[in-house]
Amino acid sequence: MELQLLRAFLAVAEQGGVSQAADRLHVTQPAVSKRLASLEEQLGTRLFDRIGRNLHLTGAGQALLPRARQILDEVADAEREIHNLATRVEGKLRIATSHHVGLHHMPPILKAFSNRYPKVTLDIDFLDSEQAYEAMTLGKYELAVVTLALQDYPTIVAQLVWPDPCQVVVAPDHPLAAESRITLQQLAEYPAILPDLKTYTGRLIKQLFDEHGLRLKAKLATNYLETCKMMVSVGLGWSVLPETLADDSLKVLRSPQIEVTRSLGVIRHRERTLSNAGNALLELIMGYGAQNSRQQH
């Protein structure tokens, strides 16, 4: 069974069609169709049902999908190990980052990396941290820089880079803005603008209210912290945001009951061999984190 046949099958399954798969593989549509036909002939079964313009995996196709991914991942690992015998830092590096980390922590790191390793092509996807973890368990990225999960993932190595203390904030004209100190009970009386309560940040905040037997009035939910900030600044509710986002458009409230610190860091698959480019970026990220820690002390 040729690898190019498996790659064509996987591309069609993941992209949902022959034309999209052809674009991903940089070949013609007839070439993709021919490879699919060859694979089906070798296996003696149909892998897709062709209904109108859409392709749907058959039972055989669904059974082949995880095995095809595993085979191609192992081949990619072997290629990386062989390539790493050399000291060149070049090629394509696929990473993921959350929107907040990508906007507020990664720019100087990515600039330094690009200047130092101009032969590396960075392929960056912006994902919610939860999505990045799931993608990492499937081996889709070498590295992801995100909010670290509240629980352990057996297949993932997580390294803390930046502690991210958060603060309770409201608009300057919010009823709570005049209070010198506020309690969870007071906050529970007003709407909250928070990330989805299924996210790591949302769960941290909800856990505080649950521990005190209070109901959280989550009026609006958005996973973009910059959007949360805008909504708070126009008076739609209170929020808990990283202190790096606090400015004159927000009033910071003091509350001894609320001490929320997120952990931002880098994750990678425990069984995946990093490329030279991946190792170089990981070293740079950890170096910036150590530098910021020294500056804070």
N, C-alpha and C positions, 0 to 999 in steps of 0.2 A: 504494500500500500504506500503510494508516494505521499510525501508531506504536502505537496502543493494541492493534492486532492482534498486532504483534511483541512488545509487552510481555506480552500474555496467553500467547503461545507460549513466551517465555523463562521466564516464571514457572512454567508447567506443567512445562517441561523440567527446571528447577532444583529445584522443590519436589516433583516426582514425582506430582502429582495435581491434579485440578481444585479440590477443596475447599481444599487448602493454598494453591494459587495465588490463589484468591478471597480468602482471608484476607490474603495478602501485598498484593494489589492493592486491598483494601477495597471489593470489589464482590461481587455474588452469584455463586453457582456457575453458574446459567443464563447470566449475562452472559459469563462466561469461556468456557463451551461454545459460545455463539453466536459469539464472536470467533474461536475456533479454527476453527469451521466456515466462517466467512467467509474466513479466510486460506487454508484448504485449497481452498475454491472458487476463489479468485483465482489460486492457483498451479496448480490442476488436478491435485493429488495429495494423498494422505494424508500427514500429518506424524507421526501416532501410530497405533500398533496398539493397539486396546482389547481386552485379554485379561483377562476377568473384571473385577475392580475396578482393575486396574493399567493404566497407560499406558506404552508403550515407543516410543521414537523409531524411525521407519522410516529407511531410507537417505536419503530426501529430508529428513527432519527433522534427521538428523545433519549433513547438508551445510548446512542453513540455520542451525543453531545458532551457529557462530562468526561468521557474517555478521550475524545478528541482534544479537549482542552488540556487534560493531563499530559497526553503525548507531546503536544506542541510546547507546553510549559517546560517539560523535561528537556526537550531539544533546545529550547531557548536557554535554559540553565547551563547545559553543556557548552553551548556556544559562548556564553558569558565567561565560564570558567576558563575556556581556552583563550578567549580574548584577553582575560585578565593576566595571562602569563606575560603579556607585554605591559609596558608602563604608560602607554599612551592614554590620555584622557580625551576621548572623542566619541562620536556616535550620537545616538538618540537617547535621551533620558526622560522617561515618563513619570511625572509626579502629580500629586493632588494636594490641594490646600483648601482650607475653609475660607470663606469670603473675608471674615474679620482678620484672620492671621495673614492671609495673602495681602490685604491692603495695608495693615499696620505693622507687620513685623518682617515680611519677606522682601520688600523692595530693595533695601540695601544689600541683603544677602544675594539676591538674584543678580543685581548689578555687579557685585564683586565677582560672583561666579562666572558671569558672561565675559567679563574683562579678563579673568585669569584663564578661562578655558574656552576660547572662541570657537574651537572645533566641535563643541558639544551643542546639539540641537535640543533645546528644552521643550517638552510637550507638557503643558500645565493644564489641569482640569480643576475648576472651582466646584467643590461639592460641600454639602453639609457634613459635619464630622462623622455622623452616624453612617452616612452613605460611603464615606471614605473608608471606614473600618470594614464595611461589608465588601467593598471592592478589593481591599487589601487581602482579605481572607481568600479571595479568588485569584490573587496574584496579578491583578491588573496594573499595579503600580510598583515601582521600586521603593519609593518613599511617599509618605503623606505627612503634611505639617498641619496639625488640627488641634482641637480641644480633646484632651485625653479622656478616654472612657472611664466611667465610674466602676466598671467591673473588669476583670482580667479576661483576655482572649488568649487561649492556649497557643494559637499559631502566630501571635503577633508580639513583637518586641516593641515596647513603648519607652521613650526616653524623655523626661521632663526637660524643657528648655526655658520656658518663661512662666513663672507664677503670674497669674492675672487677677489681681484684687479688683473686686467690683464694689460699686456704691449705689445706694438708693438715690434716685434722682426724680425730680418733678420739674414742671415749668415754673419760672419765677413767680407767676401769679396764681399758682395752684393753692388751694386752701391749706395744704400742709406746709407750704413754703415758709410760713411765719413761725413754725414750731422749731425750737432749738434742738429737741430730741423727739423722736417718734417711736412708737411701739408697733409690733406686728398687728395688734388689735386695731390701731388707727389705720394702718395700711389696708387691712381687710375690709374697711368701710368704703374704699375707693377702687375704681377699676384699675387693672394692671395691664401694661403693654409689655408682653414678654415673648421670648422665643417659644415655639411649640413645647408643651409640657412633656413631650416624649423625647426632646433633645436633652443632652447632658446638662446644659445650662438651665433649662426649664425645670428639669427634675431636681436640681440642687435647691432651687427656690421653693418649689412645691413641697419638698421634704421638710423645709423649715416650718411652713404653715401646718403641715400634717402633724408634726411633732407637738405643736401647741393647740391642736384641735380646732384650727381656724380654717374657714373656707376662703380660697383664693378667687377673687373676682377677675378672671382673665378675660378682659373685654375684647382685645384683639391679639392675634398671634402672628408673628413674622419671624423667620429665622435670620433675617438680615438685621444686625444690630444697629447699623446706620439708619435703617428705616424705623426701628424702635425709637432711636434718639429723636428723629424728626417728629414722630407722633407725640412723644412726651413733650417736646419743646413747644408744641402748639396747644398743649393742655388736655390731651385726650386721656391721660392717665399717668400713673407712676411706673417706674421700671427699675431694674437692677442691671447696670451697665458697667463695663470695664472703666476704670478711672481714667484711662487714656482717652476716652470719648468725652469726658466732662469738659465743658467750656461755658462761656457766658450765657448760652441759650438754655442752660439747665441750672437748677438749684440742687446742690448736694445735701441730703438729709442725714443727720447723725442718728444711728440706732445701734445700741450695744447688743441688741438681739440678733442683728443681721450681720454676719461676717461670712461673705461668700467670696471664695477665691477659686477661680478655675485654674486648671493646669493645662498649659499649652505646650505641645511638644511634637516630636517626630515619631512616626511608627513605620515598621517594615515587617515583612513576612519572615518568620523564624527560619523557614526552610529555603528562602530565596537567596541566591548568591548575588550580591550587589556588583554592578559594573564598576569600573574605575571611576566613571563619572558619578555614579551614585555614592560611592565612598567619599569622593572629593566634596560633594555637596553636603553629605552628612557631617563631615569634619568641619566644614565652614559654618553650618547651622549651630553645631555645638559650641564652636569657638565664639560666635556672636552671643550666644546665650550666656557663656561664662563671662564675657566682657561686660554685658549689661548687669550681671549680678555683682561684679566688682564695683561698677559705677554707683549702684544703689547703696552699697555699703561704704 
